[in-house]
Amino acid sequence: CDRDDCITLECMADGIHIYDNPIGVLTNNPPFDIQMFMMNRYMSLSPKQPEKCLGNNDNVDLKYYSRGMGAIGLPGDLSSPSRFAKVAFTKLNSISDDSEQASVGQFFHILNSVDQQRGCCEVEEGKYELTIYTSCCNADKGIYYYTTYNCHKINAVDMHRENLDSTELVAYEVIDKEDFFFQN
């Protein structure tokens, strides 16, 4: 993905598949074309309150009882297809200010909507699926941003603060411990 377009490349048993990705999100399973087809289920979702269609007359008195009812039906389970649909809805409807700080912060809020928490998805006895890290990169500025499961603070590495012509590998220790900022 860049600021304008996104593609998805999948290496499958029957060969390599390349797809235009108009949503700009992906998960690991099922294949991308199936994920996109399944998005048809959610075309009626909206960040707005739904229109009253059922019993659209004076005899049926239906009322909104909560905000966010336009998204009723949005999946919330931990399966890949549900996470794909949820992050797609969140990405396509979220709003961010124009600043780098706001955009990066919004990116992490979008991905946090589908985090895997330890203990909620057992993959084998005593082992659980979890979101180890989340990252993004501003390709124009060469800044790599990341958070980890144990550290929600957004950390950044500015590639242009390194000698990009060097033949030496530069590695940074991953910050994986949360620091608490006490205000009093």
C-alpha positions in Angstrom: 0.0 0.0 0.0 1.0 3.5 -0.6 -1.1 6.7 -0.1 -3.1 6.0 -3.3 -3.4 2.3 -4.0 -3.0 -1.1 -2.4 -2.4 -4.6 -3.8 -2.5 -8.0 -2.1 -0.1 -10.7 -3.3 -0.9 -14.3 -2.2 1.3 -17.4 -2.9 -1.1 -20.3 -3.1 -0.8 -24.0 -4.1 -2.1 -23.1 -7.5 0.3 -20.2 -8.0 0.7 -16.5 -7.3 -2.4 -14.3 -7.2 -2.3 -10.5 -7.2 -5.4 -8.5 -6.4 -6.2 -4.8 -6.3 -7.1 -4.1 -2.7 -9.6 -1.2 -2.6 -10.1 -1.6 1.2 -6.4 -1.6 2.1 -6.6 -4.4 4.8 -5.9 -8.1 4.9 -5.9 -11.1 7.2 -4.1 -14.4 6.8 -7.1 -16.6 6.0 -9.3 -17.3 3.9 -7.8 -16.1 0.6 -8.3 -12.5 -0.3 -10.9 -13.0 -3.1 -13.1 -14.9 -0.6 -12.6 -12.1 2.0 -13.7 -9.5 -0.5 -16.7 -11.6 -1.5 -17.8 -12.0 2.1 -17.7 -8.2 2.5 -21.0 -8.2 0.6 -22.7 -9.3 3.8 -21.8 -6.0 5.4 -22.7 -3.5 2.7 -25.6 -2.1 4.8 -23.5 -1.2 7.8 -23.0 2.5 8.5 -21.6 4.7 11.2 -25.0 6.5 11.1 -28.1 5.4 12.8 -30.1 3.0 10.6 -33.2 4.1 8.6 -36.4 2.6 9.9 -37.5 0.2 7.2 -39.3 -2.6 9.0 -42.9 -1.7 9.7 -42.4 1.8 8.3 -45.8 3.0 9.3 -47.5 4.4 12.4 -48.6 0.9 13.7 -45.1 -0.3 14.5 -43.3 1.9 17.1 -39.6 1.0 16.7 -37.1 3.3 18.5 -33.4 3.6 18.7 -32.2 2.5 22.1 -28.5 3.0 21.6 -25.9 4.8 19.6 -24.0 2.9 16.9 -27.0 0.8 15.8 -26.0 1.3 12.1 -23.2 -1.1 12.8 -25.4 -3.9 14.2 -24.2 -7.0 12.5 -20.6 -6.0 12.4 -18.6 -9.1 13.5 -16.7 -9.1 16.8 -15.3 -12.6 17.1 -11.6 -13.4 16.7 -11.8 -15.3 13.4 -9.8 -14.0 10.5 -12.9 -13.2 8.3 -14.6 -11.4 11.2 -11.4 -9.4 12.0 -11.1 -8.5 8.2 -14.7 -7.2 8.2 -14.3 -5.3 11.4 -11.0 -3.6 10.5 -12.3 -2.8 7.1 -15.4 -1.1 8.5 -13.3 0.8 11.1 -10.7 1.9 8.5 -13.2 3.0 5.9 -15.3 5.0 8.5 -12.7 6.4 10.9 -11.7 10.0 10.6 -8.3 11.5 11.4 -6.8 15.0 11.5 -4.1 15.7 8.9 -1.1 15.7 11.2 1.4 12.9 11.3 0.8 12.4 15.0 -3.0 12.1 14.6 -2.8 9.8 11.5 -0.4 7.4 13.2 -2.4 7.4 16.4 -5.6 6.7 14.3 -3.8 3.9 12.5 -3.1 2.1 15.8 -6.7 2.7 17.0 -8.0 1.1 13.9 -5.8 -2.0 14.3 -6.5 -2.2 18.1 -10.1 -2.8 17.1 -9.1 -6.4 16.1 -6.3 -7.1 18.6 -5.9 -10.7 19.8 -5.7 -10.8 23.6 -3.8 -13.7 25.3 -6.1 -16.3 26.5 -9.1 -15.6 24.2 -8.0 -17.9 21.2 -6.4 -21.1 22.2 -4.4 -22.7 19.4 -3.2 -25.7 21.4 -3.1 -26.6 25.1 -1.7 -23.6 27.0 -0.8 -21.7 23.8 -2.8 -18.7 22.6 -3.0 -16.5 19.6 -2.1 -12.9 20.4 -1.1 -9.7 18.6 2.7 -9.7 19.2 3.2 -6.3 17.6 1.5 -3.7 15.3 3.4 -1.5 13.0 3.2 1.0 10.1 5.6 3.0 8.1 5.5 6.5 6.7 7.2 5.7 3.4 7.6 9.3 2.4 9.5 10.2 5.6 11.1 6.8 6.2 9.7 6.5 9.8 8.7 3.1 11.1 6.2 3.1 14.0 5.4 0.2 16.2 3.7 -1.0 19.4 4.0 -4.4 21.1 1.7 -6.6 23.1 3.4 -5.4 26.3 4.0 -1.8 25.4 1.2 0.3 23.9 3.4 3.4 23.6 4.0 4.2 20.0 7.7 3.9 19.3 9.4 5.2 16.2 12.6 4.6 14.2 13.5 7.3 11.7 15.4 5.6 8.9 16.9 8.9 7.7 18.7 9.3 11.0 20.9 6.4 9.9 23.6 6.2 7.2 21.5 4.6 4.4 24.7 4.1 2.3 26.3 2.0 5.1 27.0 -1.7 4.5 26.5 -2.4 8.3 23.3 -3.8 9.6 21.5 -1.5 12.1 19.3 -3.1 14.6 17.3 -1.7 17.5 16.1 -3.5 20.6 12.4 -3.8 20.5 10.8 -1.8 23.3 8.5 -4.3 24.9 8.0 -3.0 28.4 5.3 -0.5 29.3 6.4 2.6 31.2 3.8 4.3 33.3 3.8 8.1 33.4 2.7 9.2 36.9 1.2 12.7 36.8 1.3 13.2 40.5 
